[in-house]
Amino acid sequence: MSEQEDNFRKNRGDEQRKAFDSYVHAMTVISEPHRMIHDGFFFNASGVETGVANAASVDLLIVMPAGSFGHLTLVEFSLDDAPCDVFFYEDVVTSADGTAVNVRNHNRVNANDTSNATVTSGPTITDIGTLLHQRYIPAPSAPGQQAGGLLVTGEDAEWVLGSPTVETKYLWRITNNSGGAITIGYHFNGYEIGYVG
């Protein structure tokens, strides 16, 4: 049996049983994220930060415990105004992790699973870590841009986060360069496969 088989199933029969949806008594043919929702492994984190001053940033920390692996499938920011810069960092070091963000399981009917990851707002950063990704949200006056509600979505494909041996911290930083105070809304979607046990 391969290492992957050891990590994701107890035995081949167990995997075969999990290929079927026990509620509709049929083999699963839906997409992987859709199946993760049905099995209670898909989570949402969201919130709103008001009065973000010009040149100030909103910092959102994702902490993955050792041995947990998150699949971040969508990141969305909605803004009153822009331009704004968006940065994504790995191996961030903090002296305080900040205030807990609302994280909820997408399956509200028959799943009691909670996310292994934690998401917080306003961490105290002592080492920014490694820049993984950067996006620019242009001003509303830029050609083809709408007047408000600008956003950046999960069009860059999913990020698989975590480490088998150490806790790993990730940071999304949104910096307001609009010239005035704005409100920033955020929304993350992702899943953690949990078939072990």
Wavefront OBJ file of the C-alpha trace (Angstrom):
o trace
v 0.000 0.000 0.000
v 1.423 3.397 -0.958
v 2.000 6.284 1.457
v -0.939 8.133 -0.120
v -3.201 5.116 0.425
v -2.117 4.985 4.074
v -2.972 8.670 4.528
v -6.383 8.737 2.862
v -8.047 5.382 3.519
v -8.109 2.604 6.069
v -8.388 -0.082 3.363
v -9.600 -0.497 -0.211
v -13.120 -1.454 0.908
v -13.374 1.725 2.953
v -12.445 3.797 -0.085
v -15.022 1.992 -2.230
v -17.758 2.718 0.315
v -16.792 6.389 0.337
v -17.107 6.548 -3.447
v -20.873 6.330 -2.919
v -23.108 9.084 -1.587
v -25.023 7.533 1.312
v -27.875 10.055 0.988
v -28.743 9.455 -2.663
v -27.350 5.871 -2.841
v -25.344 6.517 -5.978
v -21.711 6.783 -7.034
v -20.390 10.315 -6.761
v -20.043 11.997 -10.159
v -19.984 15.601 -8.959
v -16.897 17.815 -8.886
v -14.330 17.385 -6.127
v -15.202 20.657 -4.287
v -18.921 19.796 -4.533
v -18.204 16.371 -3.009
v -16.120 18.023 -0.265
v -19.191 20.115 0.640
v -21.398 17.001 0.838
v -18.850 15.227 3.038
v -18.466 18.206 5.361
v -14.896 19.149 4.460
v -15.540 22.515 2.722
v -15.231 25.758 4.693
v -15.851 29.466 4.278
v -14.144 32.396 6.038
v -15.539 35.901 5.612
v -15.644 39.350 7.111
v -15.640 43.113 6.572
v -13.049 45.684 7.651
v -14.362 49.265 7.769
v -12.478 52.568 7.833
v -9.269 51.234 6.266
v -7.167 54.393 5.906
v -5.179 55.292 2.811
v -1.809 53.452 2.835
v -3.090 51.098 5.583
v -3.377 47.335 5.167
v -5.786 44.613 6.184
v -3.857 41.503 7.256
v -5.557 38.089 7.251
v -3.619 35.145 8.675
v -4.242 31.476 7.844
v -2.570 28.987 10.205
v -2.258 25.360 9.087
v -1.258 22.923 11.885
v 1.460 20.370 11.097
v 0.014 17.461 9.127
v -3.069 19.393 7.959
v -3.456 20.343 4.323
v -5.836 23.029 3.111
v -6.969 23.513 -0.463
v -7.684 27.235 -0.919
v -10.008 27.446 -3.928
v -11.306 31.017 -3.898
v -10.114 34.363 -2.541
v -12.337 37.402 -3.048
v -12.035 41.014 -1.911
v -14.752 43.609 -2.446
v -13.760 47.241 -2.109
v -15.334 50.686 -2.025
v -12.468 52.157 -4.025
v -9.027 51.381 -5.426
v -6.201 51.038 -6.411
v -5.200 48.364 -3.918
v -2.329 45.901 -3.774
v -2.865 42.290 -2.686
v 0.010 40.148 -1.402
v 0.137 36.492 -0.339
v 2.992 35.288 1.911
v 4.135 31.916 3.273
v 6.154 31.058 6.426
v 5.003 34.188 8.208
v 6.115 34.635 11.832
v 3.822 36.351 14.344
v 4.039 37.403 17.981
v 0.220 37.462 18.152
v -2.217 35.877 15.700
v -4.981 38.505 15.956
v -8.755 38.183 16.191
v -10.602 35.067 15.020
v -12.511 35.356 11.741
v -15.894 33.697 11.144
v -15.166 30.239 9.650
v -18.096 27.959 8.813
v -18.659 24.520 7.293
v -20.624 24.705 4.012
v -22.617 21.594 4.954
v -25.155 22.953 7.444
v -27.282 19.784 7.534
v -25.266 16.741 8.553
v -21.619 17.730 9.168
v -20.075 18.554 12.507
v -16.512 18.937 11.229
v -14.576 22.077 12.033
v -11.601 23.359 10.086
v -8.120 22.446 11.295
v -6.975 25.798 9.923
v -7.589 29.015 11.815
v -8.148 32.382 10.163
v -7.523 35.636 12.010
v -7.527 39.351 11.304
v -4.937 41.861 12.508
v -1.998 39.617 13.442
v 1.236 41.119 14.757
v 3.860 40.242 12.136
v 7.505 39.825 13.156
v 8.710 38.228 9.874
v 6.711 38.631 6.670
v 8.023 35.364 5.190
v 8.169 34.576 1.471
v 6.059 36.397 -1.114
v 4.100 33.792 -3.095
v 1.731 35.925 -5.115
v 0.852 39.553 -5.847
v -2.179 41.145 -7.488
v -3.063 44.729 -8.385
v -6.628 46.020 -8.245
v -6.780 49.116 -10.483
v -8.588 52.360 -9.752
v -12.239 52.635 -10.868
v -11.225 55.147 -13.545
v -9.017 52.598 -15.293
v -10.391 51.438 -18.671
v -13.001 48.721 -18.311
v -13.287 49.012 -14.529
v -16.558 49.431 -12.655
v -17.223 52.322 -10.290
v -17.195 50.238 -7.091
v -17.266 46.731 -5.704
v -13.955 45.852 -7.300
v -12.709 42.381 -6.437
v -10.043 39.803 -7.053
v -11.312 36.232 -7.348
v -9.958 32.699 -7.374
v -9.029 32.600 -11.035
v -5.428 31.613 -10.281
v -6.356 27.982 -9.427
v -6.230 26.540 -5.939
v -3.364 26.766 -3.469
v -2.545 23.626 -1.461
v -1.330 24.831 1.941
v 0.432 23.177 4.867
v 3.349 20.946 5.826
v 3.561 17.357 7.061
v 5.958 18.330 9.879
v 5.524 21.963 10.997
v 2.795 24.530 11.558
v 2.707 26.931 8.616
v 1.375 30.481 8.606
v 0.131 32.291 5.503
v -0.751 35.968 5.178
v -3.062 37.796 2.787
v -2.333 41.554 2.920
v -4.564 44.097 1.144
v -3.095 47.607 1.020
v -5.359 50.577 0.331
v -3.805 53.099 -2.087
v -7.052 54.816 -3.082
v -6.325 58.154 -1.427
v -9.096 57.836 1.178
v -10.608 55.497 3.764
v -12.459 52.476 2.363
v -14.291 49.328 3.463
v -12.808 45.968 2.445
v -14.848 42.776 2.445
v -13.178 39.379 2.103
v -14.289 35.835 1.425
v -12.193 32.645 1.318
v -13.385 29.187 0.275
v -11.461 25.945 0.661
v -11.496 22.355 1.803
v -9.531 19.938 3.980
v -9.810 16.285 2.995
v -10.721 14.309 6.097
v -11.359 10.665 5.185
v -8.736 9.277 7.598
v -10.160 7.481 10.643
l 1 2 3 4 5 6 7 8 9 10 11 12 13 14 15 16 17 18 19 20 21 22 23 24 25 26 27 28 29 30 31 32 33 34 35 36 37 38 39 40 41 42 43 44 45 46 47 48 49 50 51 52 53 54 55 56 57 58 59 60 61 62 63 64 65 66 67 68 69 70 71 72 73 74 75 76 77 78 79 80 81 82 83 84 85 86 87 88 89 90 91 92 93 94 95 96 97 98 99 100 101 102 103 104 105 106 107 108 109 110 111 112 113 114 115 116 117 118 119 120 121 122 123 124 125 126 127 128 129 130 131 132 133 134 135 136 137 138 139 140 141 142 143 144 145 146 147 148 149 150 151 152 153 154 155 156 157 158 159 160 161 162 163 164 165 166 167 168 169 170 171 172 173 174 175 176 177 178 179 180 181 182 183 184 185 186 187 188 189 190 191 192 193 194 195 196 197
